[in-house]
Amino acid sequence: MRLSSICLAILALLGVLWPALGHTQEGEWRGGPALVSTSSPALVTNSPREENKWLRGKHEGWYFYNDEIEPEPEPEPEPVPPPPPMAVPQDPQKPEAPKVVEQKAEPPRPKPLSTDWFRQHYDEVLKRAIDDPTPENVKAYLFLQRVILDKSTNFAFAVRSAVYSEPLLDENTRIPLASAMRAAVLKTQRANVEEAFRYISTKGGIWFFFHSGCNFCEWQYPHVKKFCDTYGIKLMPISQDGKTIPAIPQKDVLRDMGQSKRLGIQVVPALALAIPERAEIIVFSQGLLSQEGIEQRLLTAALDRKLLPYEMVESIDIFRRGILTPDQIANAPQDEDPVKLINYIRESLKKSWDLGGKTRP
């Protein structure tokens, strides 16, 4: 009795487990946990076939994931260029309009034997005579040269006539060109220059900068001394090293206390014009000069600084009479009309002096 009960229980258990442990109809093994609890044989998976499907792919080995390989993207097709526009058929009965070709007008030919004509043909005639010196080519060049010389002569005669008829253009009106008259003018100018130096002597004196070891200073001093004694200009020797030179007594020497440095003197001997009433010192010479050079430098400095009266300036600086000043040239009218420009030049020259030769302020 007890044995039969045990057998029935075993048969009942096999009836429950067999479907999960057995083979499918296709002969494949079905495995997996079909029984969850012995006390509840009815709690099994929904479908043993789906649950054990991984066993059917055991032959795939490591590739049991069986991931699908994504295909490579196909290259995008190149854009097809648009077709060219179709030609519009023209009406065969309507003729095409003729194309108008603009013809450039030829520049006017220069007048024969004019300056423009010579500019175009002179080199050609000269090269022909040099490269092929036949009598005809050489004569052609010589005749051409003769015409040029004749035109130059005619132009010179015309210039002379224009100058003689216009005092403002005649250089003889400014400064006489004849030897005798020119000598008289220069003699008068020299007297006016000497008067200007005597006028300067009343306004200031000359500082003579030197160095005891300077040979040029020894040679320069006698000329400076003579010039100052002639026109009564006070002379003040200033030594850069405090020592003197044989021509200057030691008692007359002043020591340089920085004056040459402040005045920018770089070379000795040097000369400076000191004007007390204007509190101004003008360096007008550096280096060795003759007495004539000293006079010219001093006179130029006086004219540039406007130290002389206007009447004295006009009698001294005679070569500036009758010329256009830089301001007059800069203020010329900006006009393309040459007549207006010529009238401006004429009126500007008249302002410098009148026909009688008397200068105007």
C-alpha positions in Angstrom: 0.0 0.0 0.0 2.7 2.4 0.9 4.8 1.4 -2.1 1.9 2.0 -4.4 1.4 5.5 -3.0 5.0 6.3 -3.6 4.8 5.1 -7.2 1.8 7.2 -7.9 3.5 10.2 -6.5 6.5 9.6 -8.7 4.3 9.1 -11.8 2.5 12.3 -10.9 5.8 14.2 -10.6 7.0 12.9 -13.9 3.8 13.9 -15.6 4.5 17.4 -14.5 8.2 17.6 -15.3 8.3 15.6 -18.5 6.8 18.2 -20.9 9.5 20.7 -19.7 12.4 18.3 -19.9 11.4 16.5 -23.0 12.1 17.2 -26.8 9.9 19.2 -29.1 8.3 17.7 -32.0 11.1 19.0 -34.2 13.6 16.9 -32.0 15.1 20.0 -30.4 15.7 20.1 -26.7 13.5 22.2 -24.6 14.9 23.2 -21.3 14.5 25.9 -18.7 12.9 26.3 -15.4 9.4 25.0 -15.9 8.7 24.5 -12.2 8.8 27.3 -9.8 7.6 25.6 -6.7 6.8 22.0 -5.9 3.8 23.1 -4.0 2.4 24.9 -7.0 3.1 22.9 -10.2 0.9 25.2 -12.3 3.3 28.3 -12.0 5.4 27.9 -15.1 6.6 30.2 -17.9 4.1 31.3 -20.5 5.8 29.4 -23.4 8.6 26.9 -22.9 9.2 27.3 -26.7 10.0 31.0 -26.4 11.8 30.6 -23.1 14.4 28.1 -24.4 14.9 29.5 -27.9 18.4 30.5 -27.1 19.3 26.8 -26.8 18.3 26.3 -30.4 21.2 28.6 -31.5 23.9 26.9 -29.5 25.7 26.1 -32.7 26.4 29.9 -33.3 28.8 29.9 -30.4 30.2 33.4 -29.6 28.0 34.9 -32.3 24.7 34.1 -30.5 23.9 37.8 -30.4 23.4 37.8 -34.2 23.5 41.6 -34.5 22.6 42.8 -37.9 25.4 44.7 -39.7 24.3 48.1 -40.8 24.9 48.6 -44.5 27.3 51.4 -45.6 25.4 54.5 -46.7 25.3 54.9 -50.4 27.2 58.0 -51.8 25.0 60.9 -52.6 24.7 61.3 -56.3 26.5 64.4 -57.7 24.2 67.2 -58.7 23.4 67.3 -62.3 24.2 70.7 -63.8 21.2 72.4 -65.3 20.9 72.1 -69.0 22.1 75.1 -71.0 19.4 77.6 -72.0 18.0 76.8 -75.3 18.7 79.2 -78.0 15.7 81.2 -79.0 15.2 80.7 -82.7 15.3 83.9 -84.6 12.9 85.0 -87.1 14.5 84.1 -90.4 12.6 86.9 -92.0 14.0 89.5 -89.6 17.6 90.4 -90.4 20.1 91.0 -87.6 21.0 94.6 -86.8 24.4 95.4 -88.0 27.0 96.0 -85.3 28.3 99.5 -85.1 32.0 99.7 -84.7 33.2 102.9 -83.1 36.1 104.3 -84.9 38.5 106.3 -82.8 39.1 109.7 -84.2 42.7 110.2 -85.2 44.4 113.1 -83.4 45.0 116.1 -85.6 48.4 116.1 -87.3 50.8 118.8 -86.1 51.5 121.7 -88.4 54.7 121.1 -90.4 57.8 122.6 -88.8 56.0 123.3 -85.6 57.4 122.3 -82.2 55.0 119.3 -82.1 56.1 118.3 -85.6 59.7 118.5 -84.6 59.0 116.4 -81.5 57.6 113.6 -83.7 60.0 113.7 -86.7 63.3 115.1 -85.5 64.7 111.8 -84.0 63.5 109.9 -87.0 65.4 112.1 -89.4 68.5 112.1 -87.2 68.6 108.3 -86.9 68.2 107.9 -90.6 71.1 110.3 -91.3 73.3 108.4 -88.8 72.4 104.8 -89.8 72.4 105.6 -93.5 74.5 108.7 -94.1 73.7 109.2 -97.7 74.0 112.8 -99.0 70.2 113.1 -99.2 69.7 111.9 -95.6 72.4 114.1 -94.2 71.2 117.1 -96.1 67.7 116.5 -94.8 68.9 116.5 -91.2 71.0 119.7 -91.7 68.1 121.5 -93.3 65.9 120.5 -90.4 68.5 121.7 -88.0 68.7 125.0 -89.9 65.0 125.5 -89.4 65.4 124.9 -85.6 68.2 127.5 -85.4 66.2 130.0 -87.4 63.2 129.5 -85.1 65.4 130.0 -82.1 66.8 133.2 -83.6 63.4 134.6 -84.3 62.3 133.8 -80.8 65.3 135.6 -79.4 64.5 138.7 -81.4 60.9 138.6 -80.2 62.0 138.3 -76.6 64.4 141.2 -77.0 61.6 143.4 -78.4 59.2 142.4 -75.5 61.9 143.2 -72.9 62.7 146.6 -74.4 59.0 147.5 -74.4 58.3 146.3 -70.9 60.4 147.9 -68.1 59.2 145.3 -65.6 60.9 142.6 -67.7 64.1 144.5 -68.4 67.0 143.5 -66.1 68.8 146.7 -66.9 66.0 148.5 -65.2 66.8 146.7 -61.9 70.6 146.7 -62.1 72.5 148.4 -64.9 74.3 146.0 -67.1 76.8 148.4 -68.6 80.2 148.3 -66.9 80.4 152.1 -66.1 76.8 152.3 -64.8 77.1 149.1 -62.9 80.3 150.2 -61.2 78.6 153.5 -60.1 75.7 151.5 -58.6 77.9 149.1 -56.8 80.0 152.0 -55.4 76.8 153.6 -54.0 75.8 150.3 -52.5 79.1 149.9 -50.8 78.7 153.3 -49.1 75.3 152.3 -47.9 76.7 149.0 -46.5 79.4 150.9 -44.5 76.7 153.1 -43.2 74.7 150.0 -42.1 77.7 148.7 -40.2 78.1 152.0 -38.3 74.4 151.8 -37.5 74.9 148.3 -36.1 77.7 149.6 -33.9 75.2 151.8 -32.1 72.9 148.8 -31.3 75.4 146.1 -30.1 78.8 144.5 -30.2 80.5 141.3 -31.4 81.5 138.3 -29.2 84.6 136.5 -30.4 84.7 132.9 -29.2 88.1 131.2 -29.3 90.3 128.5 -27.7 94.0 129.0 -26.7 95.1 125.9 -28.7 93.3 126.9 -31.9 95.5 128.1 -34.8 92.5 129.3 -36.8 91.6 131.5 -33.9 95.0 133.2 -34.0 94.5 133.9 -37.7 90.9 135.0 -37.4 91.4 137.6 -34.6 93.3 140.3 -36.6 90.6 140.4 -39.3 87.9 140.7 -36.7 89.8 143.4 -34.8 90.4 145.4 -38.0 86.7 145.2 -39.0 85.5 146.3 -35.5 87.9 149.2 -35.3 86.9 150.4 -38.8 83.2 150.8 -37.9 83.5 151.4 -34.2 81.9 148.1 -33.1 82.8 146.9 -29.6 84.7 143.6 -29.6 84.5 141.1 -26.6 87.0 138.1 -26.7 85.6 135.0 -24.9 88.0 132.1 -24.2 86.5 128.6 -23.9 89.4 127.4 -21.7 90.1 130.7 -20.0 93.5 131.1 -21.6 94.4 133.6 -24.3 96.3 133.7 -27.6 99.3 135.9 -28.5 97.2 138.6 -30.2 94.9 139.2 -27.2 96.0 140.5 -23.8 95.0 138.3 -20.9 93.3 141.2 -19.2 90.9 141.7 -22.1 89.8 138.0 -22.2 86.5 136.8 -20.6 86.1 133.2 -19.6 83.4 131.2 -21.3 80.7 130.6 -18.6 78.6 128.3 -20.8 77.7 130.9 -23.4 79.0 128.9 -26.3 77.1 125.8 -25.2 73.8 127.7 -24.9 74.3 129.3 -28.3 75.1 126.0 -29.9 78.6 126.9 -31.0 80.4 123.8 -32.3 83.4 125.3 -34.2 85.8 128.0 -33.2 86.6 130.7 -34.1 82.9 131.9 -33.9 81.3 135.3 -34.0 78.1 136.4 -32.4 76.2 139.8 -32.6 74.9 140.8 -29.1 72.1 143.3 -29.1 71.3 144.5 -25.5 68.1 146.4 -26.3 66.5 143.4 -27.8 68.1 140.9 -25.4 69.2 138.9 -28.5 72.4 137.1 -29.4 72.9 136.1 -33.1 75.6 133.7 -34.0 76.5 134.6 -37.6 79.8 132.9 -38.2 81.6 129.6 -37.2 85.0 128.9 -38.8 87.8 130.9 -40.4 86.7 133.8 -42.6 88.2 136.7 -44.5 87.1 140.3 -43.6 84.9 140.3 -46.7 83.2 137.0 -45.4 82.7 138.6 -42.0 81.0 141.6 -43.5 78.7 139.5 -45.7 77.7 137.2 -42.8 77.0 140.1 -40.5 75.0 142.0 -43.1 72.9 138.9 -43.9 72.2 138.4 -40.2 71.1 142.0 -39.8 68.8 141.8 -42.8 67.2 138.5 -41.8 66.5 139.8 -38.2 65.3 143.2 -39.5 67.8 145.2 -37.5 68.1 147.9 -40.1 65.6 150.6 -41.1 63.6 150.0 -44.2 65.2 152.7 -46.3 68.6 151.4 -45.4 67.6 147.9 -46.4 66.4 149.0 -49.9 69.7 150.9 -50.5 71.8 147.9 -49.5 69.9 144.9 -50.9 69.6 146.2 -54.4 69.5 142.8 -56.0 66.1 142.0 -54.4 64.5 145.0 -56.1 61.9 144.1 -58.8 61.5 140.4 -58.0 58.5 138.5 -56.7 58.6 137.6 -53.1 57.8 134.1 -51.9 54.5 135.2 -50.5 53.5 136.8 -53.8 54.3 133.6 -55.7 52.4 131.5 -53.1 49.3 133.7 -53.4 49.1 133.5 -57.2 45.5 133.0 -58.4 44.6 129.4 -59.0 43.1 130.1 -62.4 43.8 128.3 -65.7 43.4 131.6 -67.6 47.0 132.7 -68.4 45.9 136.3 -68.9 44.7 136.7 -65.3 48.0 135.2 -64.1 50.0 137.5 -66.2 48.1 140.5 -64.9 48.7 139.4 -61.3 52.4 139.1 -62.0 52.6 142.5 -63.5 50.7 144.2 -60.7 52.8 142.4 -58.1 56.1 143.6 -59.7 54.8 147.2 -59.8 54.3 147.1 -56.0 58.1 146.6 -55.5 59.2 149.7 -57.4 57.9 152.3 -59.8 59.2 153.3 -63.1 61.3 156.0 -61.5 63.4 153.5 -59.6 62.2 154.5 -56.2 61.3 151.5 -54.1 58.0 151.3 -52.3 57.4 149.9 -48.8 
